[in-house]
């Protein structure tokens, strides 16, 4: 690891078209899990100008039966949940309005060939819902043990969304992106060298000299965003040399799904570690917890966070791998990047003894069979505050057991 370097991460707001799709997919997951905690869901969403389309495979008691189809009233509940999600985000625009967009539901029954590999039966444990590799990561750069560049990128957009929902500023619309570049010295972030926000705005809040543009309105928008930068980043991180870009392309009135199509699962780096750690490639949103793309990535983060919280490493990457239909992971890999106080081999031995890493073991340990997922689908799945059964993978309740196990 280099001691001094620049690193950049980005985030996108809840109104970004891909994030609209993620939140809709997870609204469907939550709806189904509220009816059947063991429902199977793989819901993909497409958003575009005044249109939302669902596709995927589902199964669940009181939801869908292969012989009889949808349970009474469920299709209407799905549409209501989708429209409520878009309304909560704040889309009431000509090109995308929660009340008037065209809606199509193409969800259908889960393949019997997948079900036979995943379901528990006889002496067979519940199998993984797919093959693949999953990564967890933690670093002591921030109190939530998330990379600082991503942490501040998320917080900037969260603050802007909060101000928009609270009607503190009149000019913000739902779609936005942020980007943070930090200077690291001795592997510690010390200052911001570049900060970027592109945000959809009300009419006239741009300045390019054309008819309809308004330099004073743009300056109001720019001053507000710079104020958010100062509010979110630590004192001293923003200096006279920090490059600041607010809507660098100029006008951004057309946004959201009207400006660009959105699809579930296209923001997996935003969802995880901002490029600071590897990603196995699988998306999270729209999937029930038998899909190890989601649940195993959560438990990998959980173990990584507890390793750092226990003081056993300053940062750590954990990889898990699975085969579809097979319960136990094929491999467990730990890398402390030269910062560990115990051997990686010891951690690889101990961690699976503290948490059973089968799909069922993960689900039960982290209490994942609950309608907790829509809130994960914007501003990152990690670095969030655990509350009740939400974000349980962010808890550090393994610390004492872990310390004892490696002593």
N, C-alpha and C positions, 0 to 999 in steps of 0.2 A: 504494500500500500504506500503510495506517495504521501509525503508529509504535508506538502503545500500544493494546492490545485484549485481550480474552479469547478463547480458542479451545479447542474441545473435540473429542476423538476418542474412539471406543469400540473395544473388541475383544471377542471371544468365545472361549471355550475350545474345546479339541478335543472336548469332550463336548456342546457346544451342538448341537441337532438338525440345523441347517443345516450345521454343520462336520462332523458325522458323515457326512452325505450327501456333502459334498465329498471327504472322505478315502476313502470307499468308491469314488466315481467315479474318483479318481486311483489307487487300488489296482488297478482294472481297467485303466486306461491303462498302468500299470507292468507288469502281468502280460502284456498284449499286446505291448508294446514289448520285453519280455525274450524273446519268441518271434520277433518280426519287427520290427526297428528302423523299418520303414517302414509299420507297421500304421496303419490309419485307425480312429480311435475318437471317438465322440461319445456318452458314457455319462451318462445322467441317473439320479439316485437319489432315491427317496422313502423317508423313514423315518417311522414312526409306532409306536403301541403294539404291541410285539412283532411288527413286520413291516418288511421291507425289500423294495423293488421296484426293479428296474433296467429301463430302457428306453433305446433309442437305436439308432445305426447303426454297424456295424463292418465291417472287412475286414482280412485279413492271412493270410500264408502260415502254414500249420500251426495256424490259428485257426478260420477260417470261410470256406467256399466257397459261392457262391450256388447252385451246382448240387447239391452234396452236403451242405450244412449244416455243423454243427459238426464240427471234428476230434475224434477220440476222446479222451475225458477232459477236454476243455476246459471244458464246463459245470460239472463237478465242481471243477475248479481255480478257476473264478470264485467259486463258492459258498464254497470254503475260504478264498479271499483276503478275501472280504467278512466272513466270521465272524472271521477272524484280526484284521482291522482293528478290529472292534467289541470284541473281547477285549483288544487292546492299549490301546484307549482306557480300558477299565475297566468296561464295563457288564455287571453280573451282578445285575440287579434284577428283581423280579417283572414289572414292566411292560416291560422291555427287557433281554434276556439273550442274550449272544453265541451260546450253545449252542441256545437253544430258539425264537428268533424265526422266524416264517414267512418264507420267501424265495421270490421270484418273479423270473425272468430273462426279460425280453421284448426283449433285444437282438436285432437282425436285420441283414441285409446292407445296406451303404451303397447309396444310390441311384446307379444308373448315370449319371444326368444330372449329379449332382454330381461323380462320379469323372472324367467326361470333361473337365470344366473344370479339375480340380485336378491330374490326372496329367500327368507329363512325357511327351511323345510327339513323335518326329521333331525338327523344329526348334523345337517349342513348349516353353518353360520351364514348370516347375511353377507352377500358378496359385494364387492365394490361395483358401483354403477357404471364404471368405465375404467379403461386403462389410462395411465398417464403418470406424469411427475409433478409434484407440488413442492413449493418452497415457502419457508417461513424465514423472517428476518427481524432482527431488533438491533438497535444501536443506542448508546447513551447520549446521543446528541441533543435530545429533547426530553422533557419529563415523561412524555408518553412513549418514549423509546422508539420513535419514528425518525427517519431521515429529516433533517431540518429543512431542506429545500422543499420537500413535499409537504411537510407539516405547515409551513407558512403559506405555501400556495393554497392549501385547503382553507386555512383560517381567513385569508383575504376574501375569498369568495363567500365563505359562510357569513362573514361580517356584512358584506354587501347584500346578500340575500336577506339577512335579518333586517337590515335597514329598509330594504324594498318592501318586505312584508309588513313592517311597522309603519310604512308610509312616511319615513323620515326624509327620504329624498324622492322627488317627483319624477325624476328622469330615467331611472333604471328600469330595464325590461329583463325578462328571466334569463336570456342566453348570455353567457360570459365565459372567458378563459383567463387564467393567470399563469405567470411563469416567474420563477425566482432563481436567480443565479447567486451563489454565495462563494466567497473566498474562504478556503480552509487553510489554516496554518497549524502545523503539528497535528493534523487530522481533526482539528476543531474548527467549526464555522465561526468566523469572526466579523465578517461584514458582507453586505450586499453589494455586488458590483452591477447588477442589472435587475430591474423589476418591470414586469409587463402585465398590463390588463387590457383586454379587449372586451368591451361590454356593449350589448345591445342597448339602445337608448331611445328616448322619446324624440319626436320630430324636432329637428333644428339644432340638436346638441352636437354639432360638428362644425369644423371650421376649415373649409377648403376654398372659400371665396366664391362659391357658386350660389345661385339663387336658393334661398331657403336656409343656408347655413348661417350660424350666429356665433361669432367669436366669443361673446360674453357668456353664452350658454355653455359652449365647449369649455371655457376656462372654469366655470362652475363645476362641471363634471370632472375635469382634470384635478382641480383642487380637492374635491371630495375623495377621489381615488387615492391621491397622495396622502391625504389624512388617514385613510384606512391603512396604507402602508406603515405609517408611523405608529398607528395604534396597535398593529399586529406584530411587527418585528421588534426585537429587543432594542433597548436604548443603545445608540451608538452604531447600530448596523447600517443605517442609512447615512451616507456621508455626502459631501459636495461632489465627490467623484462617482456616485451611484448614477448609472444611466436609467432614466425613467421613461417608459413609453406607455401612453394611454391612448388606446384606439389608434395605433400607428397607421392603419390603412385608411383612416379618415371616417367616412360615414358608415354606421352600423345600425340602420333602422330595421332592416329585414333580417330576422334571425330565427332561431329555433328550427323546428321541422319545416317551416315555410322557406327558410333560407338554405337548408341542407338536410338531406334525409338522415334519419337516425336508426341504428340497429343495435339490439342487445349485444353486449359483450365486446364492444370495440374500444373500451377505455380500461383495459386490464392493467396497464402500468399506473394510470391514475388511481385505480382501485387498490393497488398494493403498495409499492415502495418507490415509485417515482423514478425507476431506472437504477436505483442504488443497489438492487439485489436481482438475482435471476427470477424469471417467471416461467412456469411450466407450460404456459400457453392456453390453459383452460380458463374460461370466464366463470364468474360466480352467479350473477343475477339470473333469475328465472329457473333455478335448479333447487330441488328439494335436497335435504342433507344426506341422502344415500349417494348422491353424486360426489365422489371424492374430489373432483375439481374444486368444489366449495368446501366441504367439511374437512378434508385433509389439509387444505391450505390454511384453514382456520386453526386447526390443532398444531400445525407447524409453527404458525405465528405465536400461538399460546406457549409452546415449549421454548421458542427462541426468546420471547419476552421474559419468561421466568429465569432463563439462564443468565440474561443480562441483569435482571432485577436482583438476582442472588449474588451478584458480584463475581460470577465465574468467568465472565468475558465482558469486554467493552462493546463488542458487536459480534454477532453470530448469524450464520446462515445454516438452515436445516433443510435437507431434501428428503422427501418421502416418495416412494413409487408403488404403484398398484397395477394389478391385472383385473380386467372385468370378470366378475363372478367369484373372485378369490378374496377371502376376508383379510388375511394378514398382509401387511405391506411386504413388498419384495426387497426393499432396502431402506435403511435409515442412515443418513449421512450428515455429519456435523462439521462445520468449518468455523473456527473462532478467529480466523484471519490474523493469527499471531498475537491475539490479545487475551487468550485464555489463561486461567489460573489452574485448570485441570486439563487432562488430556482429552482430545476429541473422542478417542476410542472409549474412554470411560463414560462420557456423556452419551455416546451411541448405545452403550450397554445399559445405562441407568434409565434414560428417558422412557423407553417402551415399558419398563416395569412400573412407572408412575402413572402412565396413561395408556390404556389399551388402545392400540392404533388400528383396530378394525373399524369398519363403518359404524357398526352398532356401538362399539365402545366409545368412539368419538362422539356420536350423537348423544349418548347417555351422559358422558362426562361433562359435555358442554351444554347440555339441555337444548339441543338444536331442533327438536320436533315441536316447534312453537311458531306462531306467526310474528316473527321478529325481524323480517328481512327487508321490508321496504325502506326502513331507516338506514340500512347499510348502503343503499344504492346511489347515494350522492355524498361527496366529500370524504370518500375513502372507507374501506372496510376495516382498517386498522388505525390505531392511534385515537380511538374513541373511548369515552368513559363508560365502563360497565355499570348498568343499572338493572337490578333484578335479573331477569333471564335474558337481557339484551347485552350483546357484546361480551359474552362470558369468556370468549377467547382472549380478551384484553385483561383479564384478572391475573394477579401475580400470587395466587394462592398455593402455588407449588414450591415457593421459595424455600421454606424451612425443610420440607421433605427432600428437596434437591440437595441442599447443603448437607443434610445428614447422610444422603445416599453416596455422596462423593467424598465424604470425610475419610 
